[in-house]
Amino acid sequence: MKKTIERRRRRKFTPEFREDAAKLVILEGKSATEVGKKLGVDRSCVDRWKNQYLEQLGSGGIGSGNTMTPKEMDTEIRSLRKQLRDSELQREILKKALAIFSRE
């Protein structure tokens, strides 16, 4: 018996679809994995589309007064969001501690 190997067809996505996926990651702060699952594509595709979109923004001259490239801005935004989450967690802990110590 011969087994036939079926080739997977390569799916094609429109530039608008790719741009929208990249914007979900960049602007809404969602992870590439989360966006990929939501859209039914692999995480690596979403990452590649995000990087292509950031390069396109950098070469397009948008925001020419910025000293940072869009890729650097994306990294900075991610870092600041992490710091914000950490600060919010610390604030909640301090609130609870204050409530506990103020009872006594």
C-alpha positions in Angstrom: 0.0 0.0 0.0 1.3 3.4 -0.9 0.7 6.3 1.4 0.0 9.5 -0.3 1.4 12.6 1.3 -0.9 15.5 1.3 0.7 18.9 1.1 -0.7 21.6 3.3 -1.9 24.6 1.4 -0.2 27.8 2.3 -2.8 30.2 3.6 -2.6 33.8 2.4 -3.6 36.7 4.5 -4.4 40.2 3.2 -2.1 43.1 4.3 -5.0 44.6 6.2 -5.5 41.4 8.2 -1.8 41.4 9.0 -1.8 45.0 10.0 -4.8 44.5 12.2 -3.2 41.6 14.0 0.0 43.6 14.5 -2.0 46.5 15.9 -3.8 44.2 18.4 -0.4 43.2 19.8 1.2 46.7 19.7 -1.7 49.0 20.6 -3.8 46.8 22.9 -0.9 45.2 24.6 -2.1 41.6 24.0 0.4 38.8 23.6 1.2 37.3 20.2 0.0 34.0 21.4 -3.3 35.4 22.5 -3.9 37.2 19.2 -2.8 34.1 17.3 -5.3 31.9 19.1 -8.0 34.5 18.6 -7.3 34.8 14.8 -6.4 31.1 14.2 -2.8 31.7 13.2 0.5 30.7 14.7 2.2 33.0 17.2 5.3 33.2 15.1 3.3 34.7 12.2 1.8 37.3 14.5 5.3 38.2 15.8 6.7 38.5 12.3 3.8 40.7 11.2 4.3 42.9 14.3 8.0 43.3 13.4 7.2 44.1 9.8 4.6 46.7 10.8 7.1 48.3 13.2 9.7 48.4 10.5 7.2 49.9 8.1 6.3 52.6 10.6 10.0 53.4 11.1 10.8 53.7 7.5 7.6 55.6 6.7 8.7 58.7 8.5 5.7 58.8 10.8 6.6 60.8 13.9 9.9 62.0 12.5 10.4 64.1 15.7 10.9 60.9 17.7 14.4 59.9 18.6 13.3 56.3 19.2 12.5 53.8 16.5 9.0 52.1 16.7 10.7 48.9 17.8 12.4 50.6 20.7 9.1 52.3 21.6 7.4 48.9 21.6 10.1 47.6 24.0 9.8 50.7 26.2 6.0 50.4 26.3 6.2 46.7 27.3 8.7 47.6 30.1 6.5 50.4 31.3 3.4 48.2 31.4 5.3 45.7 33.4 6.4 48.4 35.9 2.8 49.6 36.1 1.5 46.1 36.9 4.2 45.7 39.6 3.3 49.1 41.1 -0.4 48.4 41.2 0.3 45.1 42.9 2.5 46.8 45.5 -0.2 49.4 46.1 -2.9 46.7 46.7 -0.6 45.0 49.2 0.1 48.3 51.0 -3.7 49.0 51.1 -4.3 45.6 52.7 -1.5 46.1 55.2 -2.8 49.5 56.2 -6.3 48.1 56.7 -4.9 45.4 59.0 -2.7 47.7 61.1 -5.4 50.4 61.4 -7.8 47.9 63.0 -5.5 47.4 66.0 
